[in-house]
């Protein structure tokens, strides 16, 4: 595949890295000269962010390091303030050819600063996967099968480090309470 994207950045929380993230990151590494992988919400530890920045980084490295060396990481704290986050992002990422996002709010914040691409624009149609990290976390919290949502290496990593057990203990009930409608509607 042609390296047609130049220098790009992509920010996500990767909590955990799932097969959708994998496809995006692999597509970016294949098409870009360099990919800045922004690890989002590195200052948060809660039911939406139950893995540390280091754990997210290690999950990504398990997938990318065997095939690619044109990526690096940037930790991007959540500031709970869009304009301040925008200024932070511009300082952290600097000059880019493209900023890749599927987040409408990030798109709105950075539209005047970067040439934006939606993640669907960089993923071949036949590789698109409908999965998000909330689906994975909810399945873990409910004790359901979740392994099929994530790359095999990530599943092994989570189980070996007992991160699934930690997540259930620390955030399982809160996760279920946030995403399950008790009235069944």
C-alpha positions as semicolon CSV with decimal commas, in nm:
position;residue;x (nm);y (nm);z (nm)
1;X;0,000;0,000;0,000
2;X;0,120;0,352;-0,079
3;X;0,233;0,580;0,203
4;X;-0,006;0,860;0,111
5;X;-0,092;1,018;0,446
6;X;0,238;1,170;0,559
7;X;0,246;1,242;0,932
8;X;-0,080;1,170;1,113
9;X;-0,223;1,166;1,463
10;X;-0,508;0,965;1,609
11;X;-0,638;0,992;1,966
12;X;-0,847;0,730;2,142
13;X;-0,866;0,589;2,492
14;X;-0,793;0,227;2,389
15;X;-0,957;0,096;2,708
16;X;-0,922;-0,173;2,599
17;X;-0,776;-0,194;2,252
18;X;-1,034;-0,382;2,041
19;X;-1,042;-0,514;1,685
20;X;-1,181;-0,184;1,552
21;X;-0,886;0,004;1,700
22;X;-0,654;-0,258;1,554
23;X;-0,785;-0,203;1,201
24;X;-0,755;0,176;1,233
25;X;-0,400;0,166;1,371
26;X;-0,280;-0,092;1,119
27;X;-0,433;0,105;0,831
28;X;-0,266;0,423;0,955
29;X;0,073;0,253;0,994
30;X;0,043;0,111;0,644
31;X;-0,049;0,445;0,487
32;X;0,145;0,703;0,692
33;X;0,511;0,790;0,719
34;X;0,460;0,832;1,095
35;X;0,163;0,784;1,327
36;X;0,132;0,966;1,656
37;X;-0,095;0,753;1,870
38;X;-0,261;0,972;2,128
39;X;-0,347;0,782;2,444
40;X;-0,655;0,970;2,558
41;X;-0,779;1,038;2,911
42;X;-0,448;0,930;3,065
43;X;-0,537;1,117;3,383
44;X;-0,864;0,929;3,436
45;X;-0,919;0,598;3,613
46;X;-1,286;0,502;3,627
47;X;-1,540;0,269;3,468
48;X;-1,482;0,430;3,125
49;X;-1,105;0,435;3,174
50;X;-1,022;0,116;3,364
51;X;-0,674;0,067;3,217
52;X;-0,366;0,280;3,271
53;X;-0,185;0,461;2,990
54;X;0,095;0,205;3,023
55;X;-0,151;-0,085;2,989
56;X;-0,309;0,071;2,680
57;X;0,037;0,131;2,532
58;X;0,137;-0,231;2,593
59;X;-0,183;-0,359;2,428
60;X;-0,112;-0,147;2,121
61;X;0,251;-0,255;2,106
62;X;0,147;-0,621;2,111
63;X;-0,041;-0,558;1,787
64;X;0,180;-0,308;1,606
65;X;0,542;-0,384;1,703
66;X;0,562;-0,717;1,514
67;X;0,476;-0,539;1,185
68;X;0,544;-0,165;1,215
69;X;0,799;0,078;1,355
70;X;0,654;0,407;1,228
71;X;0,451;0,500;1,535
72;X;0,502;0,667;1,869
73;X;0,284;0,753;2,165
74;X;0,167;1,081;2,313
75;X;-0,028;1,091;2,637
76;X;-0,329;1,321;2,609
77;X;-0,496;1,402;2,942
78;X;-0,867;1,477;2,951
79;X;-0,907;1,839;3,062
80;X;-1,289;1,842;3,075
81;X;-1,262;2,163;2,872
82;X;-1,280;2,154;2,493
83;X;-1,096;2,480;2,412
84;X;-0,813;2,395;2,655
85;X;-0,796;2,040;2,514
86;X;-0,767;2,187;2,162
87;X;-0,472;2,406;2,264
88;X;-0,311;2,110;2,441
89;X;-0,356;1,889;2,133
90;X;-0,197;2,150;1,905
91;X;0,106;2,174;2,139
92;X;0,139;1,797;2,180
93;X;0,103;1,702;1,812
94;X;0,244;2,007;1,637
95;X;0,245;2,013;1,258
96;X;0,063;1,721;1,096
97;X;-0,055;1,627;0,750
98;X;-0,375;1,474;0,891
99;X;-0,560;1,428;1,217
100;X;-0,775;1,114;1,209
101;X;-1,086;1,095;1,427
102;X;-1,435;0,950;1,441
103;X;-1,525;1,176;1,732
104;X;-1,756;1,458;1,624
105;X;-1,652;1,679;1,915
106;X;-1,280;1,639;1,842
107;X;-1,359;1,708;1,476
108;X;-1,538;2,030;1,578
109;X;-1,250;2,137;1,804
110;X;-0,972;2,077;1,552
111;X;-1,140;2,162;1,221
112;X;-0,956;2,493;1,190
113;X;-0,618;2,350;1,291
114;X;-0,570;2,025;1,098
115;X;-0,674;1,851;0,781
116;X;-0,920;1,605;0,933
117;X;-0,996;1,256;0,813
118;X;-1,270;1,033;0,952
119;X;-1,141;0,692;1,051
120;X;-1,369;0,534;0,789
121;X;-1,171;0,721;0,523
122;X;-0,853;0,533;0,611
123;X;-0,995;0,183;0,661
124;X;-1,058;-0,038;0,360
125;X;-1,427;-0,123;0,333
126;X;-1,366;-0,497;0,374
127;X;-1,180;-0,443;0,704
128;X;-1,440;-0,234;0,887
129;X;-1,559;-0,379;1,217
130;X;-1,853;-0,268;1,432
131;X;-1,721;-0,275;1,785
132;X;-1,649;-0,021;2,054
133;X;-1,479;-0,036;2,392
134;X;-1,806;0,009;2,579
135;X;-1,926;-0,321;2,431
136;X;-1,610;-0,491;2,555
137;X;-1,624;-0,340;2,904
138;X;-1,994;-0,421;2,944
139;X;-1,939;-0,783;2,838
140;X;-1,653;-0,816;3,088
141;X;-1,864;-0,657;3,364
142;X;-2,153;-0,894;3,296
143;X;-1,929;-1,201;3,290
144;X;-2,009;-1,262;2,923
145;X;-1,773;-1,361;2,645
146;X;-1,567;-1,057;2,545
147;X;-1,257;-1,213;2,395
148;X;-1,394;-1,209;2,038
149;X;-1,406;-0,826;2,047
150;X;-1,030;-0,790;2,098
151;X;-0,720;-0,925;1,920
152;X;-0,602;-1,258;2,063
153;X;-0,281;-1,099;2,195
154;X;-0,484;-0,842;2,388
155;X;-0,715;-1,107;2,532
156;X;-0,412;-1,303;2,657
157;X;-0,255;-0,985;2,799
158;X;-0,573;-0,889;2,988
159;X;-0,618;-1,240;3,128
160;X;-0,252;-1,293;3,221
161;X;-0,243;-0,965;3,412
162;X;-0,590;-1,034;3,555
163;X;-0,706;-0,694;3,431
164;X;-1,052;-0,837;3,364
165;X;-1,075;-0,949;3,727
166;X;-0,954;-0,608;3,846
167;X;-1,207;-0,433;3,621
168;X;-1,498;-0,643;3,751
169;X;-1,391;-0,584;4,111
170;X;-1,339;-0,209;4,076
171;X;-1,591;-0,106;3,812
172;X;-1,816;-0,399;3,722
173;X;-2,132;-0,292;3,901
174;X;-2,087;0,073;3,808
175;X;-2,043;-0,024;3,441
176;X;-2,358;-0,235;3,443
177;X;-2,550;0,041;3,621
178;X;-2,440;0,297;3,360
179;X;-2,535;0,094;3,054
180;X;-2,822;-0,134;3,147
181;X;-3,175;0,004;3,161
182;X;-3,332;-0,153;3,473
183;X;-3,678;-0,102;3,324
184;X;-3,586;-0,302;3,014
185;X;-3,694;-0,031;2,774
